[in-house]
Amino acid sequence: MAALVWPLERNEIRRHKQNNTFGMVRDGGTRAHQGWDLYALPGTPCHAISDGTIHFAGISGSLGKVILLRFSYQGQTFYAAYCHLSSTLVLEGNDVARGEVIGLTGNTGNAQSMQGQDQHSHFEIRTIPSPGLGLGGRVDPATLYGAAPTGWTFFEGHGHKVRTTGIPGLKIVRERIE
Ligand SMILES: [Zn+2]
């Protein structure tokens, strides 16, 4: 089975802070953050992390413009949620290919006040399309990718571009592409 690709070409947890990763990481461990905040200037392309089908593309409350990509991985169905987007480039029901650009990052929803290094795309991996508050119905994206990209830059290195692919089992593969 093909490995997942990363949602952005350059994947970097916002401000490299743990409270922008998944889990009970906010307000001293009392409040959940339901995904990863990936630093991105508005207009950054978002890639389908897998072959799949667009389950939802539209406005979803405080998350602003959202794309939900339904995909299967290791025999299980998941939904990748791309949030605070400026544009959705796909429609519900569209089949998309792994790596295809499906939306552009932005600051819609409750990210409207984000400036500078705080601009980001909130990215979740869900097990059901519309979970509620807390962490239920979601998994840590690191369980699929092996690790959160805290403090790492995946796209440019030593003067050449690399494509990075997450493999289960704590392995990160960097593939030189030019
Ligand atoms: Zn977030």
Backbone and ligand atoms as CSV (ligand in chain L), in Angstrom:
chain,resi,resn,atom,element,x,y,z
A,1,MET,N,N,0.845,-1.197,0.000
A,1,MET,CA,C,0.000,0.000,0.000
A,1,MET,C,C,0.881,1.249,0.000
A,2,ALA,N,N,0.469,2.174,-0.794
A,2,ALA,CA,C,1.259,3.414,-0.866
A,2,ALA,C,C,1.281,4.131,0.484
A,3,ALA,N,N,2.420,4.687,0.805
A,3,ALA,CA,C,2.529,5.475,2.032
A,3,ALA,C,C,1.782,6.798,1.860
A,4,LEU,N,N,1.485,7.416,2.971
A,4,LEU,CA,C,0.884,8.739,2.922
A,4,LEU,C,C,1.932,9.760,2.496
A,5,VAL,N,N,1.477,10.834,1.865
A,5,VAL,CA,C,2.348,11.995,1.712
A,5,VAL,C,C,1.928,13.030,2.750
A,6,TRP,N,N,2.755,14.031,2.936
A,6,TRP,CA,C,2.449,15.064,3.919
A,6,TRP,C,C,1.472,16.069,3.333
A,7,PRO,N,N,0.697,16.738,4.181
A,7,PRO,CA,C,-0.327,17.653,3.654
A,7,PRO,C,C,0.235,18.897,2.973
A,8,LEU,N,N,1.400,19.352,3.398
A,8,LEU,CA,C,2.016,20.526,2.783
A,8,LEU,C,C,3.379,20.115,2.242
A,9,GLU,N,N,3.958,20.948,1.380
A,9,GLU,CA,C,5.303,20.614,0.914
A,9,GLU,C,C,6.310,20.811,2.040
A,10,ARG,N,N,6.054,21.796,2.867
A,10,ARG,CA,C,6.930,22.059,4.007
A,10,ARG,C,C,6.056,21.941,5.242
A,11,ASN,N,N,6.368,21.017,6.118
A,11,ASN,CA,C,5.516,20.715,7.263
A,11,ASN,C,C,6.268,21.009,8.545
A,12,GLU,N,N,5.714,21.932,9.294
A,12,GLU,CA,C,6.443,22.445,10.445
A,12,GLU,C,C,5.400,22.864,11.482
A,13,ILE,N,N,5.436,22.255,12.665
A,13,ILE,CA,C,4.481,22.618,13.707
A,13,ILE,C,C,4.643,24.096,14.067
A,14,ARG,N,N,3.518,24.795,14.146
A,14,ARG,CA,C,3.522,26.230,14.436
A,14,ARG,C,C,4.365,26.550,15.675
A,15,ARG,N,N,5.357,27.383,15.467
A,15,ARG,CA,C,6.283,27.834,16.514
A,15,ARG,C,C,7.008,26.674,17.199
A,16,HIS,N,N,6.895,25.493,16.582
A,16,HIS,CA,C,7.605,24.310,17.096
A,16,HIS,C,C,7.205,23.988,18.535
A,17,LYS,N,N,5.984,24.359,18.892
A,17,LYS,CA,C,5.542,24.182,20.271
A,17,LYS,C,C,4.653,22.956,20.421
A,18,GLN,N,N,4.857,22.277,21.528
A,18,GLN,CA,C,4.075,21.074,21.768
A,18,GLN,C,C,2.584,21.374,21.827
A,19,ASN,N,N,2.209,22.571,22.305
A,19,ASN,CA,C,0.773,22.838,22.403
A,19,ASN,C,C,0.107,23.049,21.046
A,20,ASN,N,N,0.885,22.968,19.980
A,20,ASN,CA,C,0.311,22.959,18.632
A,20,ASN,C,C,0.365,21.578,17.996
A,21,THR,N,N,0.686,20.566,18.821
A,21,THR,CA,C,0.571,19.174,18.376
A,21,THR,C,C,-0.731,18.594,18.938
A,22,PHE,N,N,-0.925,17.306,18.735
A,22,PHE,CA,C,-2.182,16.651,19.109
A,22,PHE,C,C,-2.167,16.213,20.573
A,23,GLY,N,N,-3.306,16.351,21.223
A,23,GLY,CA,C,-3.476,15.754,22.558
A,23,GLY,C,C,-3.945,16.765,23.588
A,24,MET,N,N,-3.819,16.378,24.842
A,24,MET,CA,C,-4.181,17.283,25.945
A,24,MET,C,C,-2.969,18.170,26.216
A,25,VAL,N,N,-2.735,19.068,25.286
A,25,VAL,CA,C,-1.478,19.824,25.285
A,25,VAL,C,C,-1.688,21.310,25.581
A,26,ARG,N,N,-2.921,21.692,25.891
A,26,ARG,CA,C,-3.173,23.128,26.097
A,26,ARG,C,C,-3.650,23.388,27.513
A,27,ASP,N,N,-3.458,24.619,27.955
A,27,ASP,CA,C,-3.894,25.046,29.290
A,27,ASP,C,C,-3.402,24.075,30.366
A,28,GLY,N,N,-2.119,23.807,30.335
A,28,GLY,CA,C,-1.523,22.971,31.365
A,28,GLY,C,C,-2.015,21.529,31.348
A,29,GLY,N,N,-2.341,21.031,30.170
A,29,GLY,CA,C,-2.756,19.638,30.055
A,29,GLY,C,C,-4.225,19.410,30.336
A,30,THR,N,N,-5.003,20.487,30.384
A,30,THR,CA,C,-6.421,20.342,30.696
A,30,THR,C,C,-7.313,20.504,29.460
A,31,ARG,N,N,-6.717,20.963,28.367
A,31,ARG,CA,C,-7.556,21.223,27.194
A,31,ARG,C,C,-6.934,20.568,25.966
A,32,ALA,N,N,-7.827,19.985,25.165
A,32,ALA,CA,C,-7.377,19.227,23.996
A,32,ALA,C,C,-7.048,20.140,22.824
A,33,HIS,N,N,-6.042,19.750,22.068
A,33,HIS,CA,C,-5.873,20.260,20.711
A,33,HIS,C,C,-6.024,19.060,19.799
A,34,GLN,N,N,-6.915,19.183,18.807
A,34,GLN,CA,C,-7.428,18.013,18.097
A,34,GLN,C,C,-6.640,17.636,16.862
A,35,GLY,N,N,-5.551,18.329,16.619
A,35,GLY,CA,C,-4.754,18.012,15.436
A,35,GLY,C,C,-3.412,18.694,15.505
A,36,TRP,N,N,-2.837,18.900,14.334
A,36,TRP,CA,C,-1.574,19.623,14.228
A,36,TRP,C,C,-1.847,21.008,13.648
A,37,ASP,N,N,-1.189,22.018,14.171
A,37,ASP,CA,C,-1.139,23.312,13.508
A,37,ASP,C,C,0.141,23.357,12.693
A,38,LEU,N,N,-0.017,23.349,11.380
A,38,LEU,CA,C,1.139,23.382,10.481
A,38,LEU,C,C,1.322,24.807,9.975
A,39,TYR,N,N,2.464,25.386,10.289
A,39,TYR,CA,C,2.742,26.759,9.865
A,39,TYR,C,C,2.631,26.867,8.341
A,40,ALA,N,N,1.880,27.877,7.874
A,40,ALA,CA,C,1.752,28.075,6.428
A,40,ALA,C,C,1.245,29.481,6.165
A,41,LEU,N,N,1.901,30.179,5.262
A,41,LEU,CA,C,1.367,31.454,4.821
A,41,LEU,C,C,0.093,31.197,4.033
A,42,PRO,N,N,-0.890,32.114,4.120
A,42,PRO,CA,C,-2.128,31.907,3.362
A,42,PRO,C,C,-1.836,31.705,1.873
A,43,GLY,N,N,-2.560,30.768,1.280
A,43,GLY,CA,C,-2.375,30.474,-0.137
A,43,GLY,C,C,-1.444,29.315,-0.408
A,44,THR,N,N,-0.927,28.691,0.655
A,44,THR,CA,C,-0.037,27.530,0.487
A,44,THR,C,C,-0.849,26.313,0.023
A,45,PRO,N,N,-0.393,25.601,-1.016
A,45,PRO,CA,C,-1.147,24.436,-1.495
A,45,PRO,C,C,-1.214,23.316,-0.462
A,46,CYS,N,N,-2.392,22.703,-0.373
A,46,CYS,CA,C,-2.604,21.522,0.472
A,46,CYS,C,C,-2.756,20.317,-0.443
A,47,HIS,N,N,-2.042,19.247,-0.098
A,47,HIS,CA,C,-2.040,18.045,-0.929
A,47,HIS,C,C,-2.881,16.941,-0.304
A,48,ALA,N,N,-3.559,16.197,-1.150
A,48,ALA,CA,C,-4.230,14.979,-0.674
A,48,ALA,C,C,-3.156,14.041,-0.140
A,49,ILE,N,N,-3.328,13.590,1.105
A,49,ILE,CA,C,-2.280,12.756,1.703
A,49,ILE,C,C,-2.360,11.318,1.206
A,50,SER,N,N,-3.458,10.996,0.533
A,50,SER,CA,C,-3.684,9.632,0.046
A,50,SER,C,C,-4.660,9.720,-1.121
A,51,ASP,N,N,-4.720,8.693,-1.917
A,51,ASP,CA,C,-5.873,8.553,-2.806
A,51,ASP,C,C,-7.120,8.523,-1.933
A,52,GLY,N,N,-8.203,9.106,-2.393
A,52,GLY,CA,C,-9.407,9.084,-1.571
A,52,GLY,C,C,-10.537,9.836,-2.228
A,53,THR,N,N,-11.551,10.131,-1.428
A,53,THR,CA,C,-12.757,10.805,-1.913
A,53,THR,C,C,-13.058,11.991,-1.003
A,54,ILE,N,N,-13.450,13.110,-1.613
A,54,ILE,CA,C,-13.795,14.290,-0.817
A,54,ILE,C,C,-15.159,14.052,-0.171
A,55,HIS,N,N,-15.155,14.014,1.140
A,55,HIS,CA,C,-16.377,13.746,1.895
A,55,HIS,C,C,-17.131,15.038,2.178
A,56,PHE,N,N,-16.384,16.128,2.341
A,56,PHE,CA,C,-16.979,17.423,2.651
A,56,PHE,C,C,-16.030,18.515,2.172
A,57,ALA,N,N,-16.596,19.579,1.626
A,57,ALA,CA,C,-15.803,20.767,1.294
A,57,ALA,C,C,-16.710,21.963,1.511
A,58,GLY,N,N,-16.434,22.725,2.575
A,58,GLY,CA,C,-17.298,23.863,2.867
A,58,GLY,C,C,-16.938,24.483,4.206
A,59,ILE,N,N,-17.888,25.244,4.758
A,59,ILE,CA,C,-17.656,25.948,6.027
A,59,ILE,C,C,-18.064,25.038,7.180
A,60,SER,N,N,-17.221,24.981,8.205
A,60,SER,CA,C,-17.527,24.171,9.382
A,60,SER,C,C,-17.183,24.941,10.652
A,61,GLY,N,N,-18.068,25.844,11.041
A,61,GLY,CA,C,-17.952,26.555,12.310
A,61,GLY,C,C,-16.617,27.244,12.498
A,62,SER,N,N,-16.028,27.053,13.690
A,62,SER,CA,C,-14.803,27.767,14.034
A,62,SER,C,C,-13.607,27.298,13.218
A,63,LEU,N,N,-13.757,26.187,12.525
A,63,LEU,CA,C,-12.657,25.708,11.683
A,63,LEU,C,C,-12.640,26.382,10.315
A,64,GLY,N,N,-13.646,27.217,10.049
A,64,GLY,CA,C,-13.677,27.942,8.783
A,64,GLY,C,C,-13.904,27.018,7.606
A,65,LYS,N,N,-13.220,27.325,6.498
A,65,LYS,CA,C,-13.345,26.456,5.319
A,65,LYS,C,C,-12.553,25.183,5.560
A,66,VAL,N,N,-13.231,24.057,5.333
A,66,VAL,CA,C,-12.661,22.746,5.662
A,66,VAL,C,C,-12.828,21.807,4.469
A,67,ILE,N,N,-11.818,20.987,4.261
A,67,ILE,CA,C,-11.946,19.841,3.365
A,67,ILE,C,C,-11.774,18.584,4.199
A,68,LEU,N,N,-12.680,17.643,4.018
A,68,LEU,CA,C,-12.553,16.321,4.640
A,68,LEU,C,C,-12.289,15.313,3.535
A,69,LEU,N,N,-11.124,14.694,3.608
A,69,LEU,CA,C,-10.728,13.675,2.627
A,69,LEU,C,C,-10.872,12.300,3.269
A,70,ARG,N,N,-11.757,11.493,2.700
A,70,ARG,CA,C,-11.923,10.120,3.201
A,70,ARG,C,C,-10.928,9.209,2.489
A,71,PHE,N,N,-10.185,8.433,3.258
A,71,PHE,CA,C,-9.194,7.537,2.659
A,71,PHE,C,C,-9.075,6.293,3.524
A,72,SER,N,N,-8.506,5.260,2.949
A,72,SER,CA,C,-8.288,4.070,3.762
A,72,SER,C,C,-6.798,3.847,3.906
A,73,TYR,N,N,-6.446,3.369,5.071
A,73,TYR,CA,C,-5.049,3.182,5.391
A,73,TYR,C,C,-4.942,1.979,6.307
A,74,GLN,N,N,-4.163,1.021,5.878
A,74,GLN,CA,C,-3.998,-0.220,6.627
A,74,GLN,C,C,-5.354,-0.830,6.995
A,75,GLY,N,N,-6.249,-0.796,6.014
A,75,GLY,CA,C,-7.536,-1.449,6.174
A,75,GLY,C,C,-8.571,-0.685,6.974
A,76,GLN,N,N,-8.235,0.526,7.367
A,76,GLN,CA,C,-9.157,1.314,8.180
A,76,GLN,C,C,-9.515,2.597,7.433
A,77,THR,N,N,-10.742,3.074,7.636
A,77,THR,CA,C,-11.166,4.323,7.012
A,77,THR,C,C,-10.843,5.498,7.931
A,78,PHE,N,N,-10.243,6.534,7.351
A,78,PHE,CA,C,-9.940,7.765,8.085
A,78,PHE,C,C,-10.441,8.959,7.284
A,79,TYR,N,N,-10.482,10.100,7.964
A,79,TYR,CA,C,-10.828,11.368,7.323
A,79,TYR,C,C,-9.731,12.365,7.676
A,80,ALA,N,N,-9.061,12.897,6.668
A,80,ALA,CA,C,-8.087,13.969,6.904
A,80,ALA,C,C,-8.834,15.287,6.805
A,81,ALA,N,N,-8.708,16.126,7.850
A,81,ALA,CA,C,-9.392,17.427,7.874
A,81,ALA,C,C,-8.361,18.532,7.693
A,82,TYR,N,N,-8.557,19.323,6.641
A,82,TYR,CA,C,-7.715,20.483,6.360
A,82,TYR,C,C,-8.558,21.705,6.707
A,83,CYS,N,N,-8.108,22.543,7.637
A,83,CYS,CA,C,-8.976,23.576,8.203
A,83,CYS,C,C,-8.380,24.977,8.061
A,84,HIS,N,N,-9.244,25.978,8.238
A,84,HIS,CA,C,-8.909,27.411,8.111
A,84,HIS,C,C,-8.473,27.754,6.685
A,85,LEU,N,N,-8.968,27.012,5.699
A,85,LEU,CA,C,-8.515,27.215,4.322
A,85,LEU,C,C,-9.026,28.538,3.755
A,86,SER,N,N,-8.296,29.058,2.771
A,86,SER,CA,C,-8.801,30.214,2.019
A,86,SER,C,C,-9.611,29.757,0.817
A,87,SER,N,N,-9.249,28.620,0.249
A,87,SER,CA,C,-9.962,28.106,-0.929
A,87,SER,C,C,-10.051,26.594,-0.874
A,88,THR,N,N,-11.190,26.090,-1.314
A,88,THR,CA,C,-11.343,24.656,-1.542
A,88,THR,C,C,-11.391,24.460,-3.053
A,89,LEU,N,N,-10.560,23.561,-3.554
A,89,LEU,CA,C,-10.419,23.382,-5.004
A,89,LEU,C,C,-11.087,22.105,-5.479
A,90,VAL,N,N,-11.849,21.479,-4.606
A,90,VAL,CA,C,-12.513,20.213,-4.920
A,90,VAL,C,C,-13.956,20.286,-4.437
A,91,LEU,N,N,-14.753,19.359,-4.895
A,91,LEU,CA,C,-16.161,19.280,-4.526
A,91,LEU,C,C,-16.442,17.947,-3.846
A,92,GLU,N,N,-17.464,17.934,-3.038
A,92,GLU,CA,C,-17.861,16.690,-2.389
A,92,GLU,C,C,-18.118,15.622,-3.441
A,93,GLY,N,N,-17.590,14.425,-3.171
A,93,GLY,CA,C,-17.761,13.325,-4.103
A,93,GLY,C,C,-16.621,13.166,-5.082
A,94,ASN,N,N,-15.764,14.202,-5.199
A,94,ASN,CA,C,-14.619,14.074,-6.112
A,94,ASN,C,C,-13.657,12.994,-5.616
A,95,ASP,N,N,-13.186,12.194,-6.532
A,95,ASP,CA,C,-12.081,11.289,-6.217
A,95,ASP,C,C,-10.779,12.036,-6.496
A,96,VAL,N,N,-9.842,11.929,-5.585
A,96,VAL,CA,C,-8.572,12.636,-5.754
A,96,VAL,C,C,-7.427,11.643,-5.619
A,97,ALA,N,N,-6.312,12.041,-6.205
A,97,ALA,CA,C,-5.117,11.188,-6.182
A,97,ALA,C,C,-4.146,11.698,-5.129
A,98,ARG,N,N,-3.425,10.792,-4.556
A,98,ARG,CA,C,-2.411,11.143,-3.570
A,98,ARG,C,C,-1.490,12.214,-4.137
A,99,GLY,N,N,-1.291,13.298,-3.389
A,99,GLY,CA,C,-0.418,14.379,-3.823
A,99,GLY,C,C,-1.124,15.507,-4.547
A,100,GLU,N,N,-2.338,15.261,-5.000
A,100,GLU,CA,C,-3.086,16.292,-5.733
A,100,GLU,C,C,-3.349,17.504,-4.839
A,101,VAL,N,N,-3.269,18.710,-5.411
A,101,VAL,CA,C,-3.582,19.926,-4.652
A,101,VAL,C,C,-5.096,20.051,-4.561
A,102,ILE,N,N,-5.612,20.120,-3.332
A,102,ILE,CA,C,-7.058,20.124,-3.135
A,102,ILE,C,C,-7.567,21.414,-2.506
A,103,GLY,N,N,-6.676,22.209,-1.942
A,103,GLY,CA,C,-7.093,23.461,-1.325
A,103,GLY,C,C,-5.891,24.336,-1.055
A,104,LEU,N,N,-6.189,25.546,-0.577
A,104,LEU,CA,C,-5.136,26.507,-0.235
A,104,LEU,C,C,-5.318,26.933,1.216
A,105,THR,N,N,-4.235,27.034,1.953
A,105,THR,CA,C,-4.319,27.431,3.362
A,105,THR,C,C,-4.819,28.864,3.486
A,106,GLY,N,N,-5.285,29.197,4.682
A,106,GLY,CA,C,-5.811,30.536,4.918
A,106,GLY,C,C,-5.952,30.799,6.399
A,107,ASN,N,N,-6.896,31.666,6.736
A,107,ASN,CA,C,-7.093,31.987,8.152
A,107,ASN,C,C,-8.583,32.145,8.460
A,108,THR,N,N,-9.399,31.299,7.812
A,108,THR,CA,C,-10.837,31.382,8.031
A,108,THR,C,C,-11.215,30.746,9.370
A,109,GLY,N,N,-12.432,31.020,9.816
A,109,GLY,CA,C,-12.869,30.525,11.121
A,109,GLY,C,C,-12.181,31.291,12.237
A,110,ASN,N,N,-11.841,30.584,13.316
A,110,ASN,CA,C,-11.267,31.280,14.470
A,110,ASN,C,C,-9.764,31.547,14.334
A,111,ALA,N,N,-9.229,31.420,13.143
A,111,ALA,CA,C,-7.816,31.742,12.911
A,111,ALA,C,C,-7.646,33.117,12.278
A,112,GLN,N,N,-8.745,33.900,12.236
A,112,GLN,CA,C,-8.695,35.169,11.503
A,112,GLN,C,C,-7.674,36.146,12.042
A,113,SER,N,N,-7.370,36.068,13.338
A,113,SER,CA,C,-6.445,37.034,13.924
A,113,SER,C,C,-4.994,36.575,13.853
A,114,MET,N,N,-4.749,35.411,13.279
A,114,MET,CA,C,-3.389,34.865,13.258
A,114,MET,C,C,-2.495,35.698,12.333
A,115,GLN,N,N,-1.324,36.016,12.832
A,115,GLN,CA,C,-0.365,36.827,12.080
A,115,GLN,C,C,0.984,36.121,12.053
A,116,GLY,N,N,1.811,36.495,11.105
A,116,GLY,CA,C,3.216,36.072,11.093
A,116,GLY,C,C,3.387,34.584,11.291
A,117,GLN,N,N,4.213,34.228,12.261
A,117,GLN,CA,C,4.582,32.828,12.481
A,117,GLN,C,C,3.421,32.001,13.027
A,118,ASP,N,N,2.307,32.649,13.367
A,118,ASP,CA,C,1.158,31.893,13.868
A,118,ASP,C,C,0.204,31.457,12.764
A,119,GLN,N,N,0.433,31.922,11.544
A,119,GLN,CA,C,-0.458,31.524,10.446
A,119,GLN,C,C,-0.271,30.029,10.187
A,120,HIS,N,N,-1.389,29.328,10.000
A,120,HIS,CA,C,-1.254,27.875,9.948
A,120,HIS,C,C,-2.476,27.226,9.308
A,121,SER,N,N,-2.296,25.970,8.977
A,121,SER,CA,C,-3.427,25.114,8.653
A,121,SER,C,C,-3.585,24.113,9.789
A,122,HIS,N,N,-4.777,24.056,10.352
A,122,HIS,CA,C,-5.087,23.053,11.376
A,122,HIS,C,C,-5.443,21.764,10.641
A,123,PHE,N,N,-4.760,20.688,10.995
A,123,PHE,CA,C,-4.860,19.424,10.257
A,123,PHE,C,C,-5.190,18.304,11.240
A,124,GLU,N,N,-6.250,17.565,10.946
A,124,GLU,CA,C,-6.659,16.471,11.837
A,124,GLU,C,C,-6.749,15.155,11.068
A,125,ILE,N,N,-6.585,14.068,11.796
A,125,ILE,CA,C,-6.937,12.747,11.293
A,125,ILE,C,C,-8.098,12.236,12.143
A,126,ARG,N,N,-9.230,12.014,11.496
A,126,ARG,CA,C,-10.445,11.586,12.197
A,126,ARG,C,C,-10.795,10.149,11.831
A,127,THR,N,N,-11.506,9.504,12.735
A,127,THR,CA,C,-12.011,8.159,12.449
A,127,THR,C,C,-13.499,8.188,12.105
A,128,ILE,N,N,-14.159,9.314,12.399
A,128,ILE,CA,C,-15.538,9.555,11.991
A,128,ILE,C,C,-15.593,10.961,11.406
A,129,PRO,N,N,-16.532,11.244,10.517
A,129,PRO,CA,C,-16.486,12.529,9.814
A,129,PRO,C,C,-16.713,13.743,10.706
A,130,SER,N,N,-17.589,13.639,11.689
A,130,SER,CA,C,-17.968,14.825,12.460
A,130,SER,C,C,-17.901,14.567,13.959
A,131,PRO,N,N,-16.704,14.424,14.507
A,131,PRO,CA,C,-16.588,14.216,15.954
A,131,PRO,C,C,-16.892,15.508,16.712
A,132,GLY,N,N,-17.095,15.385,18.010
A,132,GLY,CA,C,-17.427,16.550,18.824
A,132,GLY,C,C,-16.206,17.148,19.491
A,133,LEU,N,N,-16.408,17.710,20.682
A,133,LEU,CA,C,-15.319,18.315,21.425
A,133,LEU,C,C,-14.368,17.231,21.932
A,134,GLY,N,N,-13.219,17.654,22.413
A,134,GLY,CA,C,-12.260,16.706,22.958
A,134,GLY,C,C,-11.540,15.947,21.854
A,135,LEU,N,N,-10.986,14.806,22.211
A,135,LEU,CA,C,-10.152,14.057,21.272
A,135,LEU,C,C,-10.886,12.892,20.627
A,136,GLY,N,N,-12.119,12.621,21.069
A,136,GLY,CA,C,-12.860,11.475,20.546
A,136,GLY,C,C,-13.048,11.555,19.047
A,137,GLY,N,N,-12.958,10.421,18.373
A,137,GLY,CA,C,-13.154,10.390,16.928
A,137,GLY,C,C,-11.963,10.899,16.143
A,138,ARG,N,N,-10.848,11.087,16.861
A,138,ARG,CA,C,-9.629,11.566,16.194
A,138,ARG,C,C,-8.450,10.727,16.662
A,139,VAL,N,N,-7.428,10.681,15.847
A,139,VAL,CA,C,-6.176,10.058,16.279
A,139,VAL,C,C,-5.049,11.067,16.077
A,140,ASP,N,N,-3.978,10.843,16.806
A,140,ASP,CA,C,-2.796,11.677,16.637
A,140,ASP,C,C,-2.246,11.438,15.233
A,141,PRO,N,N,-2.123,12.488,14.421
A,141,PRO,CA,C,-1.538,12.263,13.089
A,141,PRO,C,C,-0.181,11.555,13.156
A,142,ALA,N,N,0.514,11.712,14.277
A,142,ALA,CA,C,1.824,11.052,14.419
A,142,ALA,C,C,1.702,9.533,14.408
A,143,THR,N,N,0.522,9.004,14.711
A,143,THR,CA,C,0.385,7.548,14.647
A,143,THR,C,C,0.411,7.057,13.204
A,144,LEU,N,N,0.057,7.940,12.257
A,144,LEU,CA,C,0.148,7.561,10.854
A,144,LEU,C,C,1.490,7.966,10.247
A,145,TYR,N,N,2.023,9.094,10.704
A,145,TYR,CA,C,3.249,9.615,10.086
A,145,TYR,C,C,4.510,9.195,10.813
A,146,GLY,N,N,4.376,8.657,12.011
A,146,GLY,CA,C,5.558,8.258,12.754
A,146,GLY,C,C,6.018,9.296,13.751
A,147,ALA,N,N,5.833,10.582,13.447
A,147,ALA,CA,C,6.268,11.635,14.355
A,147,ALA,C,C,5.629,12.939,13.916
A,148,ALA,N,N,5.519,13.866,14.860
A,148,ALA,CA,C,5.084,15.216,14.505
A,148,ALA,C,C,6.290,15.999,14.003
A,149,PRO,N,N,6.077,16.867,13.008
A,149,PRO,CA,C,7.203,17.627,12.470
A,149,PRO,C,C,7.552,18.829,13.349
A,150,THR,N,N,7.884,18.563,14.582
A,150,THR,CA,C,8.258,19.644,15.491
A,150,THR,C,C,9.716,19.992,15.261
A,151,GLY,N,N,9.920,21.224,14.810
A,151,GLY,CA,C,11.291,21.682,14.635
A,151,GLY,C,C,11.969,21.132,13.400
A,152,TRP,N,N,11.226,20.447,12.563
A,152,TRP,CA,C,11.837,19.883,11.370
A,152,TRP,C,C,11.286,20.586,10.144
A,153,THR,N,N,12.114,20.703,9.164
A,153,THR,CA,C,11.680,21.211,7.872
A,153,THR,C,C,11.889,20.110,6.857
A,154,PHE,N,N,10.856,19.831,6.124
A,154,PHE,CA,C,10.905,18.642,5.282
A,154,PHE,C,C,11.155,18.913,3.813
A,155,PHE,N,N,11.085,20.168,3.449
A,155,PHE,CA,C,11.028,20.392,2.004
A,155,PHE,C,C,12.386,20.708,1.396
A,156,GLU,N,N,13.111,21.648,2.002
A,156,GLU,CA,C,14.375,22.053,1.428
A,156,GLU,C,C,15.499,21.605,2.345
A,157,GLY,N,N,16.540,21.087,1.794
A,157,GLY,CA,C,17.681,20.714,2.621
A,157,GLY,C,C,18.927,20.649,1.783
A,158,HIS,N,N,19.985,21.260,2.237
A,158,HIS,CA,C,21.296,21.201,1.573
A,158,HIS,C,C,21.185,21.566,0.102
A,159,GLY,N,N,20.342,22.558,-0.185
A,159,GLY,CA,C,20.304,23.083,-1.538
A,159,GLY,C,C,19.496,22.273,-2.532
A,160,HIS,N,N,18.877,21.196,-2.081
A,160,HIS,CA,C,18.016,20.461,-2.996
A,160,HIS,C,C,16.678,20.183,-2.319
A,161,LYS,N,N,15.729,19.882,-3.129
A,161,LYS,CA,C,14.399,19.608,-2.592
A,161,LYS,C,C,14.295,18.147,-2.186
A,162,VAL,N,N,13.582,17.919,-1.123
A,162,VAL,CA,C,13.309,16.536,-0.744
A,162,VAL,C,C,11.812,16.364,-0.572
A,163,ARG,N,N,11.363,15.205,-0.892
A,163,ARG,CA,C,9.985,14.827,-0.617
A,163,ARG,C,C,10.040,13.885,0.579
A,164,THR,N,N,9.183,14.134,1.540
A,164,THR,CA,C,9.221,13.330,2.747
A,164,THR,C,C,7.952,12.530,2.869
A,165,THR,N,N,8.102,11.290,3.211
A,165,THR,CA,C,6.970,10.384,3.276
A,165,THR,C,C,6.916,9.749,4.651
A,166,GLY,N,N,5.750,9.766,5.253
A,166,GLY,CA,C,5.604,9.146,6.564
A,166,GLY,C,C,5.315,7.666,6.427
A,167,ILE,N,N,6.030,6.888,7.184
A,167,ILE,CA,C,5.855,5.437,7.190
A,167,ILE,C,C,5.503,5.031,8.617
A,168,PRO,N,N,4.529,4.184,8.838
A,168,PRO,CA,C,4.249,3.745,10.201
A,168,PRO,C,C,5.484,3.093,10.814
A,169,GLY,N,N,5.581,3.210,12.113
A,169,GLY,CA,C,6.701,2.581,12.790
A,169,GLY,C,C,7.888,3.508,12.980
A,170,LEU,N,N,7.595,4.798,13.179
A,170,LEU,CA,C,8.623,5.765,13.558
A,170,LEU,C,C,9.725,5.913,12.521
A,171,LYS,N,N,9.350,5.807,11.278
A,171,LYS,CA,C,10.353,5.946,10.241
A,171,LYS,C,C,9.958,7.081,9.316
A,172,ILE,N,N,10.879,7.991,9.073
A,172,ILE,CA,C,10.636,9.087,8.153
A,172,ILE,C,C,11.580,8.906,6.976
A,173,VAL,N,N,11.028,8.903,5.784
A,173,VAL,CA,C,11.839,8.706,4.587
A,173,VAL,C,C,11.941,10.025,3.845
A,174,ARG,N,N,13.139,10.436,3.566
A,174,ARG,CA,C,13.356,11.633,2.748
A,174,ARG,C,C,13.876,11.193,1.398
A,175,GLU,N,N,13.166,11.627,0.384
A,175,GLU,CA,C,13.512,11.190,-0.967
A,175,GLU,C,C,13.923,12.421,-1.753
A,176,ARG,N,N,15.139,12.401,-2.260
A,176,ARG,CA,C,15.613,13.539,-3.027
A,176,ARG,C,C,14.881,13.596,-4.361
A,177,ILE,N,N,14.337,14.773,-4.709
A,177,ILE,CA,C,13.603,14.853,-5.969
A,177,ILE,C,C,14.250,15.781,-6.967
A,178,GLU,N,N,15.305,16.495,-6.581
A,178,GLU,CA,C,16.079,17.241,-7.588
A,178,GLU,C,C,17.424,17.613,-7.025
L,1,ZN,ZN,ZN,-5.241,23.939,15.696
